[in-house]
């Protein structure tokens, strides 16, 4: 909601811009000193790397114009799916065509005349959960986003950990099965081959090929390449026991990767975000139950809370803005 005349935003308010570059759409927003959203705009994400930089420069300019002099924007944060180094360079981005080794910060800063900070989208989402979502006050957590692939973030001591090169918290490509299917990253048997939206579809195709998903197979007239996670979740909601069994297998794989994350970082909470959270009721209880069974010393350690993310669709952009505010040294008003 925009501030009204009786809720003035002074030009002293340290406003920052946050932008979340998604595979199909990009969300940009301006936040004020209390992390309140003052302006937000959406753009389609272009399909070439340089067009993305052009779009970002235009979006920053339009957001500043929309803020209409009510605040002075002091920095820009950008969240993007992929491996981002500590110099704001997107090193590897399987979902953005031609964007590998894209120097986002160095290309954007001279265009917008503001300091630019870039991080992985899940790291940004984790900042939003710490600020105003499910992880307010939490010191040690892991965030996992279950979408087409799996993103992640590690929170230790209340801060998002970036690692030596900026690439910490990428659990999607932990190897869980050396003989598993080929991954988009070029390796084999990564966790996200089983526990993402694409992984759910893979498990469904395996079940259908083995004759253990007859209703969904009939619906698709045998075209198993067309099988998507939605086919399974919809069938499970309609009471199909075979679809429910695939979701149980899926939940097991989700829990296995979570256990690996937990064995490494001993979190008090695991936050689950991404598009699959919509169907959390179908597989979440099984994930929680399995985690206690497959995590080392599961019966001898505090129960790890597993909670759906709460910061919503704007989490990535909000977290990118929080990154910019933190990294540029801007503080909230007391
Ligand atoms: Zn992989």
Boltz pocket constraint, residues with backbone or C-beta under 6 A from the ligand:
constraints:
  - pocket:
      binder: B
      contacts: [[A, 172], [A, 173], [A, 183], [A, 184], [A, 185], [A, 186], [A, 187], [A, 188], [A, 190]]
      max_distance: 6.0
